[in-house]
Structures are given as structure tokens and as C-alpha cells.
Amino acid sequence: MYAALWRILPGPLWVRILLVLVLLAAVLYVLSTWIFPWVDSIVSNQEATVGAP
């Protein structure tokens, strides 16, 4: 999959590297802004405490 992505990116090596970094930043932004909060609201947070016997 990464090889296919690398082949479809235009330009010389430095442009491809820049595009990959921009795409990676965009994916991380979307994950941290919308996906992770959505998953957190679905997953029930159970408060568990570990006490000494």
C-alpha cells in the first residue's frame, strides 16, 4: 500500500517527502480532533481503583 501511495505522488523526492509529511499531519489532526473523542464517548470508562489488601 505504501509503495502504491509513493508511486502516485507527483514530483521529485523532496516534494514526495513533503507531501507525505503534510498527509501524515492531516491524518493525525483528524484523528485527534474527531475520531479519538468519538471513540472515547462510545467506550465506557469504568473507574477502577486498586487498593492494598
Secondary structure, 3 states (H helix, E strand, C coil): CHHHHHHHCCCCHHHHHHHHHHHHHHHHHHHHHHHHHHHHHHCCCCCCCCCCC
